[in-house]
Amino acid sequence: MLCPSISIVIPYYNAQRWLPATLHSVVEQRLERMEIILIDDGSSDDGATQAAKAYPEIRMIRTANQGPSRARNVGTALARGRYVQYLDADDLLEPGKLAAQLAALEESGADVAYGAWQRLRTQPDGSFAAKECVDRRLGESPELDLFTDFWCPPAVYLFRRDLVDRVGGWNECLPIIQAARFALDCALHR
């Protein structure tokens, strides 16, 4: 059996309202060699169970509630892909996003691909409405940009797995700014 090219790691905590749209955006990527790992981080709702029933290809793991960084690390430890996509349970992937970033990484040999992203606003019915598009560029000193004001949600990035391993995973002690810190850690380990 071929290993997946991309492992999609989704930390999940009481996000039943958003998870169906998130998973739909993943499945619609239509990549043959991808795996979806959903880490239920001690949720009190049954959204992860429902998702696993609706999408049998999902590998769902339950853990005690220890936060999204811990859930991402658990998912990464289970991941078999050469690349890792971290996706929060209330985020969406644009159609073709993974294929485009995978091609860019394989062509360039880079460790990380990122791109523009769009802010979403949750509507009263649970659907999303598009807001502004954010298209930032790193400057001459990416480490400084990432340290100061270059924040992006985890969904924006696609990481080469061996970089994630060199970094040592997500910092589980941070109550906030986990994504910014992880991106900075990756830049410092290039």
Secondary structure, DSSP 8 states (H G I E B T S, - for coil): ----SEEEEEEESS-TTTHHHHHHHHHTT--SSEEEEEEEES-SSSHHHHHHHH-TTEEEEEE-S--HHHHHHHHHHH---SEEEE--TT----TTHHHHHHHHHHHH--SEE---EEEEEE-TTS-EEEEEEE-----S-HHHHHHHT----GGG-EEEHHHHHHHTS--TT-SS-HHHHHHHHHHHT-
